[in-house]
Amino acid sequence: MSSFLHDLSSGLHGRCPACGKGRMFRKFLKVADTCPACGEELHHHRADDFPAYIVVAIVGHMMLSMTYWIEVLIKPELWVPMVTVLPTGALLTVLLIQPIKGAVVAIQWRLGMDGFAAAKAARAPH
């Protein structure tokens, strides 16, 4: 597996992109300042709102499709989509936000964005 895919997989699983062992998050969406396993500095990340935009795009498309097909195929009462689609969207959002944020931080780390330039330089062959 390429190193980029390895780093991406580590991020999706909430692991440090450098070693793949330490936990990236110290709280649900709070990235640890350093990796507890290898000491890699992770506080440089600038994920900001990008993970939320990605999650909204994914969940929005899924919920729009789900709502459309429920309406077309079943034609239910108004309360049925409210008790099926809304909780499903909320649950998917909560389940996807941490892995997506981990992947964004891992990509930033791999590409040497923002403060991760020193980490990228250290990985470069001399």
LINFENLIN-V491381 format. One record per residue. N is the residue number from 1. RES is the residue in one small letter. PSI is psi in whole degrees, -180 to 180 (999 if undefined). OMEGA is omega in radians with two decimals (none if undefined). Layout:
N/RES/PSI/OMEGA
N/RES/PSI/OMEGA
This chain:
1/m/137/-3.12
2/s/159/-3.12
3/s/-33/3.11
4/f/-46/3.12
5/l/-36/3.09
6/h/-46/3.13
7/d/-41/3.12
8/l/-44/3.10
9/s/-42/3.09
10/s/-45/3.13
11/g/-44/3.13
12/l/-31/-3.14
13/h/6/3.10
14/g/27/3.14
15/r/158/3.13
16/c/132/3.13
17/p/-21/-3.12
18/a/-49/-3.07
19/c/-21/-3.13
20/g/6/-3.08
21/k/-49/-3.08
22/g/154/3.13
23/r/132/-3.14
24/m/-32/-3.04
25/f/135/3.05
26/r/-21/2.99
27/k/-177/-3.02
28/f/-49/3.13
29/l/10/-3.12
30/k/114/3.14
31/v/136/3.11
32/a/149/3.11
33/d/-40/3.10
34/t/157/3.09
35/c/130/3.14
36/p/-19/-3.11
37/a/-47/-3.04
38/c/-10/3.12
39/g/5/3.11
40/e/133/3.12
41/e/125/-3.13
42/l/-3/-3.06
43/h/-8/-3.11
44/h/-13/-3.01
45/h/149/3.06
46/r/60/-3.12
47/a/-35/3.12
48/d/-126/-3.07
49/d/-4/-3.06
50/f/-45/3.09
51/p/-38/3.12
52/a/-39/3.09
53/y/-42/3.13
54/i/-46/-3.14
55/v/-43/3.12
56/v/-41/3.13
57/a/-45/-3.12
58/i/-54/-3.08
59/v/-38/3.12
60/g/-45/3.11
61/h/-41/3.13
62/m/-45/-3.09
63/m/-37/3.10
64/l/-45/3.11
65/s/-44/-3.13
66/m/-45/-3.14
67/t/-42/3.14
68/y/-50/-3.09
69/w/-32/3.04
70/i/-45/-3.13
71/e/-42/-3.09
72/v/-45/-3.03
73/l/-39/-3.01
74/i/-34/-3.04
75/k/58/-3.06
76/p/175/2.99
77/e/161/-3.09
78/l/-34/-3.06
79/w/-24/-3.09
80/v/-51/3.07
81/p/-32/-3.13
82/m/-35/-3.12
83/v/-7/3.10
84/t/-52/-3.03
85/v/-46/-3.09
86/l/-49/3.09
87/p/-36/3.11
88/t/-43/3.11
89/g/-42/3.13
90/a/-43/3.14
91/l/-45/3.11
92/l/-39/3.13
93/t/-46/-3.14
94/v/-38/-3.12
95/l/-29/-3.06
96/l/-24/-2.97
97/i/-43/-3.12
98/q/-47/3.09
99/p/-38/3.13
100/i/-42/3.11
101/k/-41/3.09
102/g/-41/3.12
103/a/-40/3.13
104/v/-44/3.11
105/v/-41/3.13
106/a/-39/3.10
107/i/-42/3.09
108/q/-42/3.14
109/w/-47/-3.10
110/r/-41/-3.09
111/l/-7/3.13
112/g/34/-3.12
113/m/153/3.12
114/d/-125/-3.07
115/g/-1/-3.14
116/f/7/-3.12
117/a/-38/3.13
118/a/-39/3.10
119/a/-38/3.11
120/k/-42/3.14
121/a/-37/3.12
122/a/-30/3.13
123/r/-20/-3.07
124/a/140/3.10
125/p/141/-3.09
126/h/999/none
